[in-house]
Amino acid sequence: MKVSQILIILALAVIIGIPFALRPAGPGGEDKDLPTLVVITPHVPQIRTEFAEGFSRWHQVHHGSAARLDFRVPGGTSEIVKQLQSQYNAAIKNGVIAADGSCAAGSVSFDVVFGGGSFDHGRLKKGDGVTAPVVQPDGTTKAVNVPMSVPAGFSRAQLDAWFGENTIGTQTLYDPEQYWIGTALSGFGIVFNRDLLARLQLPEPDSFEDLADPRLVGFVALADPRQSGSLTTTFDAILNHYGWDQGWRLLREITANARYFTNSSTKPPVDVAQGEAAAALAIDFYGRGQAQAILREGQDPATSRVGYADPVGAAYIDADPISILRGAPNPELAKRFIEYVLSDEGQSLWQFRARPEAASGDGLGPRQYELRRMPVRRSMYDRYVDRMVDQADPFKAASKDSVKGWRSGIPVMMGAFAIEVSDEQRAAWRALLSERERVTSGGGLPSRLAEMEALFYSWPTTTVDGKELEFRAENFKAIRESWRPVGAQGRAEVGYTSFFRDAYRKVVELADGVD
């Protein structure tokens, strides 16, 4: 072999080997004899680090040895579900998992899914996208869903000790059949820049209505609900809380204040921190995480230039669960991990201030990173609120509004009345606000203002079975069904967008006609 070839091979070996050489050792090093749990998760590195180290310490105390968490991070929760669907369908096809779900331990590669919303963990429970053929009594074959998760199997006494009442707002903290169990809470609220708000002479927002303040025109950052499920959830919470008429009116005004619409739900909090926007709608851990990222050493989070608020009584609060997977290699270790996550030691990692091990005293709290997430156990707020970074109680902030079933209308209508015509909407909004000021000062025409208001807040009709239906709550189900046929929703969206563009143009024309 030539010297040049040997050098190339050595160079490749170095390149390939560097990531493994630099990979941090897990608790107890890389001892493969340690009990090891394979965890598939969307959680960030800081969360993974704190829980890996904390679980190992806890396992040493309670079970006589350290333990390892082997994290796999294929992407967000949607990507995790897709990967699991592929693995379970392959296992069923190969006969490793029977149609009734029976299988041996180790039938799949992962033990638990740690993190994500209750919606996606509900998909694991239902076996969404995972099917097996079952022969029916009449000889036909039917495809049945095979759940990807299994009940955790804790006693009622244990669940009651952890959670008490299984509710937060209108949501549950764990699946009653224990297919998923909440570990933390996720809120959907407002992230804001204190410095920029001060320059605009605006108070810190504490309600969704504050984002419709006319002084925020061009200063609100929003994600596109057609791309962001979390933002759709927030808009749905607004509709559920304020009702159809007031809710949609508020959404029209908030979007009219928008600086932009992005396909990334993580961008608005970053732009708020950088002063590119004064406020944004965000998941709490995006907002608080951004606040933590720019916090100076020793600074009180309440004085940071970035703040976060869950509008009390209107915020959607959801459990962030863990699920034990069907055919997991180590189901008993999986249960132990859930026990740890729900212990005081595990719950304190989410929200306590970081302290080095020597100063931790009772062993509670993270060692390196302040995670700024909200614990799922009520008792943590009763006993330890003074040790939490964020002085907030999600159980008080959670909305108790019933879900009205209007969520599917948000991406369709918001795309039409705001995102696709954002320039036209902002121009009409500014024209409307100017006319309101003129009327207030006695220099405008109330009749012209009324016409502009009617146009700005107007809605298109939808043809259903030969009838023109107004966009109202009592008609929504029929309108939504009319979108279901192939191509129908796209055609409707084109018509809706044209309607709103024309309405906004007329608002501006009326303003241009002011003497």
C-alpha positions in Angstrom: 0.0 0.0 0.0 1.3 3.4 -0.9 2.2 6.0 1.8 -0.4 8.4 0.4 -3.1 5.7 0.7 -2.1 5.0 4.3 -2.2 8.7 5.2 -5.7 9.0 3.7 -6.9 6.0 5.7 -5.4 7.4 8.9 -7.0 10.8 8.2 -10.4 9.1 7.7 -10.0 7.2 10.9 -9.3 10.4 12.8 -12.3 12.1 11.3 -14.6 9.2 12.1 -13.2 8.7 15.6 -13.3 12.3 16.8 -17.1 12.3 17.5 -16.8 9.2 19.6 -13.7 10.5 21.4 -15.5 13.7 22.2 -18.8 12.1 23.2 -19.4 12.7 26.9 -19.5 9.6 29.0 -22.8 8.7 30.6 -23.2 8.4 34.3 -20.8 5.7 35.5 -18.9 6.0 32.2 -19.5 3.7 29.3 -19.9 0.6 31.5 -22.1 -1.6 29.4 -22.9 -3.7 32.5 -25.0 -0.9 34.0 -28.8 -1.1 33.7 -29.5 0.9 30.5 -32.7 2.5 29.4 -33.0 3.5 25.7 -34.9 6.8 25.6 -36.3 8.3 22.4 -36.9 12.0 23.0 -37.3 15.5 21.5 -35.8 17.0 24.6 -32.9 19.4 24.4 -29.3 18.5 25.6 -29.7 20.4 28.9 -32.7 18.3 29.9 -31.1 15.1 28.8 -27.9 15.8 30.8 -29.7 16.7 34.1 -32.1 13.7 33.9 -29.3 11.2 33.0 -27.2 12.3 35.9 -30.1 12.6 38.3 -31.5 9.2 37.4 -28.2 7.5 37.9 -27.8 9.0 41.4 -31.3 8.1 42.3 -31.0 4.5 41.0 -27.7 4.1 43.0 -29.6 5.1 46.2 -32.7 3.1 45.6 -31.5 0.0 43.7 -27.8 -0.3 44.5 -26.2 0.6 41.2 -25.9 3.5 38.9 -27.9 3.4 35.7 -27.5 4.8 32.1 -29.9 6.6 29.9 -29.1 6.0 26.2 -30.8 8.9 24.4 -31.9 8.8 20.8 -33.0 12.1 19.2 -34.3 11.6 15.7 -36.0 15.0 15.7 -39.3 16.4 17.0 -42.2 14.4 18.3 -43.7 14.0 14.8 -40.4 12.5 13.5 -40.3 10.2 16.6 -43.8 8.9 15.9 -42.9 8.3 12.2 -39.8 6.3 13.3 -41.8 4.2 15.7 -44.5 3.5 13.2 -41.9 2.2 10.8 -40.3 0.0 13.4 -43.6 -1.4 14.7 -45.0 -2.1 11.3 -41.8 -4.0 10.4 -42.0 -6.0 13.7 -45.6 -7.0 12.9 -44.8 -7.9 9.3 -41.9 -10.1 10.5 -44.1 -11.8 13.1 -42.2 -10.4 16.1 -45.3 -8.7 17.3 -48.7 -10.5 17.0 -51.9 -8.9 15.8 -53.2 -8.8 19.4 -50.0 -6.9 20.5 -48.4 -9.8 22.3 -44.6 -9.8 22.0 -41.4 -10.5 24.0 -39.3 -7.9 25.7 -36.8 -6.5 23.2 -39.2 -6.7 20.2 -38.4 -3.1 19.5 -35.2 -1.0 20.1 -36.5 1.7 22.5 -37.9 1.6 26.0 -39.7 4.9 26.5 -40.7 8.0 24.7 -39.9 10.9 27.0 -41.4 14.3 26.0 -43.8 15.7 23.5 -47.4 16.6 23.9 -50.4 14.5 25.1 -51.7 14.5 21.5 -48.8 12.6 20.1 -48.6 10.2 23.1 -52.3 9.6 22.4 -51.3 8.6 18.9 -48.9 6.0 20.4 -51.8 4.7 22.5 -54.1 4.4 19.5 -51.5 2.8 17.4 -51.9 5.5 14.8 -50.4 4.3 11.5 -49.6 0.8 12.9 -51.9 -2.0 11.8 -52.0 -5.8 11.7 -54.3 -8.0 9.6 -56.9 -9.9 11.6 -59.1 -12.6 10.1 -62.8 -12.0 10.9 -65.4 -14.7 11.6 -66.7 -14.4 8.0 -63.3 -15.1 6.6 -62.5 -11.6 5.6 -59.4 -9.8 6.8 -59.5 -6.5 8.7 -56.6 -4.2 9.5 -56.6 -3.3 13.2 -54.5 -0.8 15.1 -51.8 -2.1 17.4 -50.9 0.3 20.2 -47.3 1.3 20.4 -47.4 2.0 24.1 -48.5 -0.1 27.1 -50.1 0.8 30.4 -47.4 1.7 33.0 -49.2 -0.4 35.7 -48.8 1.8 38.8 -51.3 1.4 41.7 -54.1 3.9 42.2 -52.6 4.8 45.5 -49.3 5.7 43.8 -51.0 7.8 41.1 -53.1 9.6 43.8 -49.9 10.3 45.8 -48.2 11.8 42.8 -51.1 13.7 41.2 -54.1 14.0 43.4 -57.0 15.0 41.0 -56.2 14.0 37.4 -57.0 17.4 35.9 -55.4 20.7 34.9 -58.0 23.1 33.4 -59.9 20.8 31.0 -57.0 18.5 30.4 -55.7 15.4 32.2 -52.3 14.9 33.8 -52.1 11.3 32.8 -54.0 8.8 30.7 -56.6 7.0 32.9 -55.3 3.7 31.5 -51.7 4.8 32.1 -50.7 4.5 28.4 -49.0 7.9 29.0 -48.1 9.7 32.2 -47.4 13.4 32.5 -43.9 14.4 33.7 -44.0 18.2 33.2 -46.4 20.8 32.0 -46.3 22.9 28.8 -48.1 26.3 28.6 -48.9 28.3 25.5 -48.6 32.0 26.2 -46.7 35.3 25.5 -43.0 36.0 25.4 -42.1 39.6 25.5 -39.1 42.1 25.4 -39.3 44.4 28.5 -36.8 46.9 27.0 -38.7 47.3 23.8 -42.1 47.5 25.5 -40.7 50.3 27.8 -39.6 52.3 24.7 -43.1 51.8 23.3 -44.5 52.9 26.7 -46.5 49.7 27.0 -47.0 47.5 30.1 -45.9 43.9 30.1 -48.7 41.8 28.5 -50.6 39.4 30.7 -53.6 38.7 28.4 -54.0 37.8 24.8 -56.0 41.0 24.3 -52.8 42.9 25.0 -51.3 41.7 21.7 -54.1 43.5 19.8 -53.0 46.9 21.2 -52.8 49.3 18.2 -49.4 50.5 19.4 -48.0 47.0 18.6 -48.6 47.3 14.9 -45.5 45.6 13.3 -44.1 44.5 16.6 -45.8 41.1 17.1 -44.0 38.0 15.8 -46.1 35.0 14.9 -45.6 31.5 13.5 -47.8 30.2 10.7 -50.5 27.9 12.2 -50.4 25.9 9.0 -46.9 24.9 10.0 -46.9 25.1 13.7 -49.2 22.9 15.8 -48.3 24.7 19.0 -49.5 28.0 17.6 -52.7 26.5 16.4 -53.2 25.2 19.9 -52.7 28.7 21.2 -55.1 30.3 18.7 -57.7 27.5 19.5 -57.4 28.4 23.2 -58.2 32.0 22.4 -61.3 30.9 20.5 -62.4 28.6 23.2 -61.9 31.3 25.9 -63.4 34.3 24.1 -66.1 32.6 22.1 -66.7 32.6 18.3 -67.4 36.3 17.6 -65.0 37.9 20.1 -62.3 35.2 19.6 -62.2 35.6 15.8 -62.2 39.4 16.1 -59.3 39.2 18.5 -57.4 36.9 16.1 -58.0 39.3 13.3 -56.5 42.2 15.4 -53.5 40.2 16.7 -52.5 39.1 13.2 -53.0 42.6 11.9 -50.3 43.6 14.4 -47.9 40.9 13.1 -44.4 41.7 11.9 -44.3 38.5 10.0 -45.5 34.8 9.9 -42.7 32.2 10.1 -42.8 28.4 9.6 -40.6 28.0 12.6 -42.2 28.2 16.1 -38.7 28.7 17.6 -38.0 31.9 15.7 -40.4 34.4 17.3 -38.9 34.0 20.9 -35.4 34.5 19.5 -36.5 37.6 17.6 -38.2 38.9 20.7 -34.9 38.4 22.7 -33.0 40.3 20.0 -35.4 43.2 20.0 -36.7 42.4 16.5 -40.2 42.1 18.0 -41.8 43.3 21.2 -44.0 40.2 21.8 -44.8 36.8 20.4 -47.0 33.7 21.1 -44.8 30.8 22.1 -44.7 27.5 24.1 -43.6 28.4 27.6 -40.3 26.5 27.4 -39.3 28.3 24.2 -40.1 31.6 25.9 -38.5 30.9 29.2 -35.6 29.0 27.5 -34.8 32.1 25.5 -35.0 34.3 28.6 -32.6 31.9 30.3 -30.2 32.0 27.3 -29.6 35.8 27.6 -29.7 35.9 31.4 -26.5 37.4 32.9 -24.8 35.5 35.7 -26.5 36.3 39.0 -29.3 38.2 37.3 -32.9 37.8 38.7 -35.0 36.4 35.8 -37.7 38.9 36.7 -35.4 41.7 35.5 -34.2 40.0 32.4 -35.1 41.8 29.1 -37.1 38.8 28.1 -40.2 37.7 30.0 -42.9 35.1 29.6 -46.6 35.1 30.8 -49.4 32.5 30.7 -52.6 34.5 30.5 -54.4 33.5 33.6 -57.6 31.6 33.0 -57.1 31.6 29.2 -53.8 29.6 28.7 -53.9 26.1 27.4 -51.8 23.9 29.7 -50.9 20.4 28.5 -49.1 17.5 30.0 -45.6 16.7 28.7 -45.7 12.9 29.0 -43.7 9.7 29.1 -44.9 6.4 27.5 -43.5 2.9 28.0 -43.3 1.2 24.6 -44.7 -2.1 23.7 -42.0 -4.8 23.5 -39.5 -2.5 25.3 -36.2 -4.2 26.2 -36.3 -3.1 29.8 -39.9 -2.5 31.0 -39.0 -2.7 34.7 -36.3 -0.1 34.4 -38.7 2.0 32.4 -41.1 2.0 35.4 -38.2 3.0 37.7 -37.4 5.9 35.4 -41.0 7.1 35.7 -40.8 6.8 39.4 -37.7 8.9 39.4 -39.1 11.6 37.1 -42.1 11.9 39.4 -40.2 11.9 42.6 -39.2 15.2 44.3 -35.7 14.8 43.0 -36.9 14.4 39.4 -39.6 17.1 39.5 -37.2 19.6 41.1 -35.0 19.4 38.0 -37.6 21.2 35.9 -37.9 24.5 37.8 -35.4 24.8 40.7 -32.3 27.0 40.5 -29.1 25.2 39.5 -26.7 24.4 42.3 -23.5 22.4 42.4 -23.8 19.1 44.1 -21.8 20.2 47.2 -24.3 23.0 47.9 -27.5 21.1 47.1 -28.1 20.0 50.7 -31.3 17.9 50.3 -30.3 16.7 46.8 -33.0 18.7 45.0 -32.6 20.7 41.9 -30.4 20.6 38.8 -26.6 20.7 39.0 -25.7 22.6 35.8 -28.8 23.9 33.9 -31.9 25.8 34.9 -34.5 24.1 32.6 -37.3 26.6 33.2 -40.1 24.0 32.7 -43.1 23.5 35.0 -43.4 20.4 37.2 -46.5 18.3 36.7 -47.1 17.6 40.4 -49.3 20.0 42.3 -47.5 19.5 45.6 -44.3 21.0 44.2 -46.0 24.4 44.0 -47.4 24.0 47.5 -44.0 23.0 49.1 -41.3 24.5 47.0 -42.6 27.6 45.1 -39.9 29.7 46.9 -37.2 27.6 45.3 -38.5 27.9 41.7 -37.0 30.2 39.1 -40.4 31.2 37.8 -43.0 32.3 40.3 -46.0 30.9 38.4 -48.7 28.3 39.1 -49.9 26.6 35.9 -52.8 25.1 37.8 -54.2 28.6 38.4 -53.4 29.8 34.9 -54.9 26.8 33.0 -58.0 27.5 31.0 -61.2 25.7 32.1 -62.9 26.5 28.8 -64.5 23.6 27.0 -63.0 22.7 23.6 -65.5 23.9 21.0 -64.1 22.0 18.0 -63.1 25.0 15.9 -59.4 24.2 15.6 -59.5 22.9 12.0 -60.8 26.3 10.9 -57.8 28.2 12.1 -55.2 27.3 9.5 -57.7 27.7 6.7 -59.1 31.1 7.6 -56.0 32.6 9.1 -54.1 31.7 6.0 -56.7 33.6 4.0 -57.4 36.6 6.2 -53.8 37.2 7.4 -50.9 35.2 6.1 -51.5 35.3 2.4 -52.6 39.0 2.5 -50.4 40.3 5.3 -49.4 43.5 3.6 -53.0 44.3 2.7 -54.3 43.4 6.2 -51.7 45.7 7.9 -52.5 48.6 5.5 -56.2 48.2 6.2 -55.6 47.9 9.9 -53.6 51.1 10.0 -56.2 52.9 8.0 -58.9 51.7 10.3 -57.0 52.8 13.4 -56.4 56.3 11.9 -60.1 56.7 11.2 -60.9 55.7 14.8 -58.6 58.4 16.1 -60.2 61.0 13.8 -63.7 60.1 15.0 -62.6 60.1 18.6 -61.1 63.6 18.1 -64.3 64.8 16.4 -62.8 65.1 12.9 -64.0 61.9 11.3 -67.3 60.5 10.0 -68.9 57.8 12.2 -70.7 56.4 9.2 -67.4 56.0 7.3 -65.8 54.4 10.3 -68.7 52.0 10.6 -68.3 51.0 6.9 -64.6 50.4 7.4 -65.2 48.4 10.5 -67.7 46.2 8.7 -65.4 45.6 5.8 -62.3 44.8 8.0 -64.1 42.3 10.2 -66.2 40.8 7.4 -66.3 37.1 6.4 -66.9 35.3 3.1 -69.7 32.8 2.7 -69.3 29.2 1.7 -71.5 27.3 -0.8 -72.8 24.1 0.8 -75.4 22.0 -1.0 -76.4 25.0 -3.1 -76.8 27.3 -0.1 -74.5 30.3 0.9 -73.6 29.7 4.5 -72.2 32.6 6.7 -69.0 31.8 8.7 -70.8 31.4 12.0 -70.4 28.9 14.8 -73.7 27.1 14.0 -72.5 26.7 10.4 -69.0 25.7 11.0 -69.4 21.9 11.0 -71.2 22.0 7.6 -68.5 24.4 6.2 -65.7 22.1 7.5 -67.3 19.1 5.9 -67.5 20.9 2.6 -63.7 21.2 2.6 -63.2 17.4 2.8 -63.5 16.3 -0.8 -60.2 16.2 -2.7 -59.3 19.8 -3.9 -62.3 21.4 -2.1 -60.3 23.1 0.6 -57.8 24.5 -1.8 -60.5 26.0 -4.0 -62.2 27.4 -0.9 -59.0 29.0 0.3 -58.4 30.7 -3.0 -61.9 32.2 -2.8 -61.6 33.3 0.8 -58.2 34.9 0.1 -59.6 36.9 -2.8 -62.5 38.0 -0.6 -60.3 39.3 2.2 -57.9 41.0 -0.2 -60.8 42.9 -1.8 -62.3 43.9 1.6 -58.9 45.2 2.8 -58.5 47.2 -0.4 -61.9 48.8 0.1 -61.0 49.8 3.6 -57.9 51.6 2.3 -59.8 53.2 -0.5 -62.3 54.6 2.1 -59.4 56.0 4.1 -57.8 57.5 1.0 -61.1 59.4 0.3 -60.8 61.3 3.6 -61.1 65.0 3.1 
